[in-house]
Structures are given as C-alpha cells and as structure tokens.
Amino acid sequence: MENFGFRLPDGAELISHTGDEIKMTVAIPTDQDGFFGRQCPGCSRLFRIDADDYEALPDEVELWCVYCGHHAEHSEFITQQQLDRATRAMGDYAVQMIGQQLDSTLSGLFGSSRPPRSSRGGFGVEFSFQPGPPFVPQPLPGIDEERLIRIRSCAGCGLRYAVFADHRFCPQCGQLPAKTVAEDALAAETARLDALTQVPEQAAAALREQGAFDRILTDTLSNVAGIVETLAGAAFRTAVPNSNQLLVGKGNVFQRLDHAADLFVTAGYPDLRTLLDAATWQRLLETWAKRHVFIHNDGMVDSKYLTKVPASTSRIGQRLAVTEPECRQVIADTRALCTAIATIFNL
C-alpha cells in the first residue's frame, strides 16, 4: 500500500507526515467473536473487550484492570503483541525514510557519471549511483493471545468483556457489585470440584494419596465462609448509615452466622434466618462449625464443635472428613444464603 511515497503493509496507514511529526494507524485484528486484547500496565495480565463496545467509549476514557484495579488512560493497555505489530509498521516506515534520505544525498554527491579529471594529468575516479529496488514490506505479525472462553456483560454499564482469572473490576466502571463477586466466586468453587473429576486416574491416585484432594475439599468450607463474609460486610456497610457504630466491639461478626443475623435485625432489617428453611440454616451452621475446627484445630473434634453440632456422631479427638457431595451441598446452601443477603439489602 502506497502512503505518502512509502510502501506499508496491509493494516498500516500513514495519516500525516509533517516535519518531525508522523501519525500512523495500525489496525488491530479482532478474534472470531469480535473481541481484542488489553494488557494491564500494572500486573501485566490480559483481558479482552468487545471491539464495538470499545469503539463507542469516549476518546479520553480511562480503563480499569479487571484483576488488580489499576486504572489509567486506555492507550496504556496495549498488549505486547499489539505493540510488536505497531513496531514492525513503524520500522518499515523508518527503513524507507532513511533509504530515501540516503538516495537523495548520494544522488547529489555522485549522480554525475564522469567527474572532471585532475588538472595535473593524474587518473580520475568515476562514480555512479543507482537507487536500490523498491522496498517490499513484510506482512504485519498476527495476534495470537488468550482465547475467549465466555462473554461477560457488566450489569452497570453493559460493556462486554472476557477475563482469564479471578477478577473484581469492570474495564469501564471499576469495582463490581458485591453480589456479582459472590456469584463468580461460588461458580469458581463448583468449577474446581468439577476439575477434580477430570484428573487422569494415575495422577488422581497420587494426589489423593498425598492428601491434595482432602485439602481442596476442606478449603471449600473456608472459601464459602469468606465469600459470605465479604458479601455481608459490603452490603451492611453500604446500606446502614451508622454501620461503623453498630460494628464497634463486634470483631469479625460476619464470620458468625447467628451473630450476623442478629446484627441485621438490630439495624432494622429482616431476620436472615427466616428467609431460609430450617434444614438449610442448620446445615450452614454445621458447615461454619466444621470450618472453624479445620482452621483452628486441624479438623480434630473438640467439645465446642459438639456443642454447636449436637447431632454429630464424632467423638472428641476424632478428625473430621469432608466429601465431595458434601461440598456441593455446601455451595448450594451458600448460594441460597447469598441470595437471602442480597434480598435483605436489595442488591
């Protein structure tokens, strides 16, 4: 493609060439779903944005990294492969510009075919100059980045984007709602359990023997409690004007289900326990009690656990076990609990 006398590869266009100022555009191809990559200048991780949605954003928009929350001018989120593509186009331009300058200089110096002989009768030297063949640009390198797995749409601004790890931010409007974060986290717990069933038999046997599977299952108990704590705390602090006053002296109240439910009632909200059936609430209490034993007593049953779970058949000093079906039930119960919290605070 000819641009201002320069030959550029398809996808590159020289917009202006005035003095020391050069403006060039380099097309960035999208994937088959119409998305293209962005890379955080802070944590260096990749995410993708729908190209049409991105084109509709204001020219001076700042983007947020979906993972770490770094936000800056959108042009700073160029990916390494996109930068390599642009660098190749600029390199082709620079080679031709230097070549044209040399052609012009050498033509002026040595363009005559017969410089005058020496006046002293010595031998002269004849110079000739012929410009090289026209420059042929190489195709720009393609883009082969992370493949889109599923499309997400921000509930706040509607921007469509794709991520490849745990995330907390929308590229356009920043911090995601606490309810969305909780839903994604519970989905991740389910995906992790599903992955266990796909481990090849030989590898699974080795992992099981080393206790890796048991640790993953017990981690589920801790993770779901953390999900509820984060959601309940964020919802309460946002909705209750005097939340700081009500939380004085309460410690990590959102880690304790009954105490959190009492706190909601004190603040004038419905009793969380009434939004769940009795069986679900009891299972949740037992899950939280079991989690406490694993965190603080390596899973060994103590008298405090038996007080909270009087129907347990375990004895003091025995070590509790966690099964995959139990974890799946825990996730389902926690999802119901998060829905109830969202209902109370109108999330």
C-alpha positions in Angstrom: 0.0 0.0 0.0 1.4 3.4 -1.1 1.3 6.1 1.6 3.0 9.5 1.0 5.5 7.7 -1.1 6.1 4.9 1.4 5.2 1.3 0.9 3.4 0.0 4.0 1.9 -3.5 4.7 -1.8 -4.1 4.8 -3.2 -2.9 8.1 -0.9 0.1 8.4 -1.6 3.6 7.1 0.4 6.8 7.3 -2.1 9.6 8.3 0.3 12.5 8.1 3.9 13.2 7.5 4.7 16.8 8.5 8.2 17.7 9.6 9.2 15.7 12.7 5.5 14.7 13.4 4.4 11.4 12.0 1.0 9.9 12.5 0.3 6.3 11.6 -2.6 3.9 12.3 -2.1 0.2 12.6 -5.2 -2.0 12.5 -5.5 -4.5 15.4 -7.4 -7.6 14.3 -10.2 -8.9 16.5 -10.9 -12.5 17.3 -13.8 -14.5 15.8 -16.1 -13.1 18.5 -15.2 -9.5 17.7 -13.0 -9.0 20.9 -9.5 -7.8 21.1 -6.9 -7.8 23.9 -6.0 -5.4 26.6 -3.0 -5.8 29.0 -2.7 -4.2 32.4 0.4 -1.9 32.7 0.4 -2.8 36.4 0.0 -6.5 36.8 0.7 -7.4 33.0 -2.3 -9.8 32.8 -4.5 -9.9 29.7 -8.3 -9.5 29.3 -10.4 -8.8 26.3 -13.1 -6.3 25.3 -15.8 -6.3 22.6 -14.4 -4.1 19.8 -17.8 -2.4 19.1 -18.3 -1.6 22.7 -14.8 -0.2 23.0 -15.2 1.9 19.9 -18.3 3.5 21.5 -16.4 4.6 24.6 -15.3 8.3 24.9 -11.9 9.1 23.4 -10.4 10.1 26.7 -11.8 7.2 28.7 -9.7 5.5 31.5 -9.7 1.8 31.7 -9.6 -0.4 34.8 -7.7 -3.6 35.0 -10.3 -6.3 35.7 -7.8 -8.1 38.0 -5.9 -5.6 40.1 -8.0 -2.4 39.7 -5.1 -0.4 38.1 -6.8 2.4 36.1 -5.1 4.6 33.5 -5.6 6.2 30.0 -6.9 3.5 27.7 -3.8 3.6 25.4 -1.6 2.3 28.2 -3.4 -1.0 28.0 -1.8 -2.1 24.7 -0.7 -5.7 24.7 2.8 -6.8 23.9 1.7 -8.5 20.6 -0.1 -5.3 19.5 3.0 -3.3 20.3 5.1 -5.7 18.3 2.7 -5.2 15.4 2.9 -1.4 15.6 6.6 -1.5 16.0 7.0 -3.6 12.8 5.0 -1.0 10.8 7.0 1.9 12.2 10.2 0.0 11.5 9.2 -0.4 7.8 8.5 3.3 7.6 11.8 4.2 9.2 13.8 2.0 6.8 12.2 3.6 3.8 12.6 7.1 5.2 16.3 6.6 5.8 16.7 5.0 2.4 15.0 8.0 0.7 17.3 10.4 2.5 20.4 8.4 1.5 19.2 8.2 -2.1 18.8 11.9 -2.2 22.2 12.6 -0.6 24.1 10.1 -2.7 22.4 11.2 -5.9 23.5 14.8 -5.2 27.1 13.7 -4.4 27.7 11.0 -7.0 25.0 11.4 -9.5 27.3 12.6 -12.4 28.8 9.7 -14.3 32.1 11.5 -15.1 33.6 13.8 -12.5 36.3 16.1 -14.0 39.9 14.7 -14.3 42.7 16.0 -12.2 44.3 19.2 -13.7 47.7 17.6 -13.1 47.0 14.9 -15.6 46.6 12.1 -13.0 43.9 9.4 -13.2 40.4 10.4 -12.2 37.8 8.2 -10.5 34.4 7.8 -12.0 31.4 7.5 -9.7 27.9 6.4 -10.4 24.8 5.9 -8.2 21.8 3.8 -8.8 19.0 3.6 -6.2 18.1 0.1 -4.9 15.0 -1.9 -5.8 11.7 -0.7 -4.3 11.1 -1.6 -0.7 8.8 -4.6 -0.2 7.1 -4.6 3.3 6.6 -7.8 5.1 3.1 -8.7 6.4 2.4 -7.4 9.9 2.6 -10.1 12.6 -0.8 -11.5 13.6 -2.3 -11.5 17.1 -2.5 -14.8 18.9 -3.5 -14.1 22.5 -5.7 -15.7 25.1 -8.8 -17.2 23.5 -12.2 -16.0 24.8 -14.0 -18.6 26.9 -17.2 -16.8 27.8 -18.6 -13.3 27.4 -19.4 -11.3 30.5 -21.6 -8.2 30.4 -21.3 -5.6 33.2 -24.6 -5.1 35.0 -23.8 -1.5 35.5 -22.6 -0.2 32.1 -23.3 -3.1 29.8 -19.7 -3.4 28.5 -18.9 -6.9 27.1 -15.6 -8.3 28.2 -13.7 -11.5 28.9 -11.4 -12.5 31.7 -8.9 -15.3 32.3 -8.6 -15.3 36.1 -10.4 -14.2 39.2 -11.5 -10.6 38.8 -13.1 -7.8 40.7 -13.5 -4.9 38.3 -15.3 -3.9 35.1 -12.9 -2.4 32.5 -15.1 0.7 32.2 -16.9 1.4 35.6 -14.5 -0.2 38.1 -15.5 -2.1 41.2 -18.0 -4.9 40.6 -21.1 -5.2 42.8 -20.5 -7.4 45.8 -23.3 -9.8 44.7 -21.6 -10.3 41.3 -18.3 -11.1 43.0 -20.0 -13.6 45.3 -21.8 -15.3 42.4 -18.5 -15.6 40.4 -16.7 -17.0 43.5 -19.3 -19.7 44.1 -19.1 -20.6 40.4 -15.4 -21.0 40.7 -15.8 -23.3 43.7 -18.1 -25.5 41.6 -15.6 -25.5 38.7 -12.8 -26.5 41.0 -14.8 -29.6 42.2 -15.7 -30.4 38.6 -12.0 -30.3 37.7 -11.2 -33.0 40.3 -13.3 -35.5 38.3 -11.3 -34.8 35.1 -7.9 -35.6 36.6 -6.4 -38.7 34.9 -6.7 -41.8 37.1 -3.0 -42.3 37.7 -2.5 -38.6 38.7 -5.6 -38.6 40.8 -4.4 -41.6 42.8 -1.1 -39.9 43.5 -2.9 -36.6 44.5 -5.3 -38.5 46.7 -2.6 -40.4 48.5 -0.8 -37.1 49.3 -3.9 -35.6 50.7 -4.3 -33.0 47.9 -7.9 -33.9 47.3 -8.8 -33.7 51.0 -7.2 -30.2 51.2 -9.1 -29.0 48.3 -12.4 -30.2 49.8 -11.7 -28.6 53.2 -10.6 -25.4 51.5 -14.1 -25.2 50.1 -15.5 -24.8 53.6 -13.2 -21.9 54.3 -13.7 -20.3 50.9 -17.5 -20.2 51.0 -17.4 -18.6 54.5 -15.1 -16.0 53.1 -17.5 -15.3 50.3 -20.4 -14.8 52.7 -18.3 -12.6 55.0 -17.2 -10.3 52.1 -20.8 -10.0 50.7 -22.5 -9.5 54.1 -19.9 -7.0 55.2 -20.0 -4.9 52.0 -23.8 -5.0 51.9 -24.2 -4.0 55.5 -21.7 -1.1 55.4 -23.2 0.3 52.2 -26.8 0.1 53.3 -26.6 1.0 57.0 -25.6 4.7 57.7 -24.4 4.0 61.2 -22.7 0.7 60.4 -19.4 1.7 61.9 -21.1 2.5 65.3 -23.1 -0.8 65.2 -19.9 -2.8 64.4 -17.9 -1.5 67.3 -16.7 -4.3 69.5 -18.3 -7.0 67.3 -15.0 -8.3 65.8 -15.4 -10.4 62.7 -19.1 -10.6 63.2 -19.8 -11.6 59.6 -17.9 -14.8 60.1 -20.6 -15.9 62.7 -23.9 -16.6 61.1 -26.2 -16.2 64.1 -24.4 -13.0 65.2 -24.6 -11.6 61.7 -28.4 -12.3 61.6 -28.8 -10.6 64.9 -26.9 -7.6 63.7 -29.1 -7.3 60.7 -32.2 -7.3 62.9 -30.6 -4.7 65.2 -30.1 -2.4 62.2 -33.8 -2.8 61.3 -33.6 -5.4 58.6 -35.4 -8.8 58.3 -34.1 -11.8 60.2 -31.8 -13.7 57.8 -32.9 -17.0 59.4 -36.5 -16.5 58.3 -35.5 -16.3 54.6 -34.1 -19.8 54.6 -35.7 -23.1 55.5 -34.7 -24.6 58.8 -32.8 -27.5 57.3 -30.6 -25.2 55.1 -29.8 -22.9 58.1 -28.8 -25.9 60.2 -26.5 -27.2 57.6 -24.9 -23.8 57.2 -24.3 -23.7 61.0 -22.7 -27.1 60.9 -20.6 -26.1 57.9 -19.3 -23.0 59.7 -18.6 -25.1 62.8 -16.7 -27.7 60.8 -14.7 -24.9 59.1 -13.7 -23.5 62.5 -12.4 -26.9 63.6 -10.3 -27.3 60.5 -8.8 -23.8 60.7 -8.1 -23.8 64.5 -7.8 -27.4 65.4 -6.6 -29.3 62.3 -10.0 -30.9 61.9 -9.9 -32.5 65.3 -13.3 -32.6 67.1 -13.5 -30.7 70.4 -16.2 -30.0 72.9 -17.1 -26.7 71.3 -17.8 -28.4 68.0 -20.1 -31.0 69.6 -21.9 -28.2 71.4 -22.6 -26.5 68.0 -23.4 -29.8 66.3 -25.1 -31.9 68.9 -26.3 -34.4 66.3 -22.7 -35.3 65.3 -21.7 -38.9 65.8 -18.0 -37.9 66.1 -16.1 -38.1 69.4 -13.6 -35.7 70.9 -10.2 -36.3 69.3 -11.5 -37.7 66.1 -10.6 -36.0 62.8 -13.5 -34.8 60.6 -13.7 -35.7 57.0 -15.2 -33.7 54.1 -16.7 -35.4 51.0 -17.3 -34.0 47.5 -21.1 -34.4 47.7 -21.0 -32.5 51.0 -19.0 -29.7 49.4 -21.5 -29.5 46.5 -24.3 -29.2 49.1 -22.4 -26.5 51.0 -22.0 -24.5 47.8 -25.8 -24.8 47.1 -26.6 -23.7 50.7 -24.2 -20.8 50.5 -25.7 -19.7 47.2 -29.1 -19.6 48.9 -27.6 -17.7 51.8 -26.1 -15.1 49.5 -29.4 -14.7 47.7 -31.1 -14.1 51.0 -28.5 -11.4 52.0 -28.9 -9.8 48.6 -32.7 -9.8 49.1 -32.4 -8.2 52.6 -30.3 -5.3 51.3 -31.9 -5.0 47.9 -28.7 -5.7 46.0 
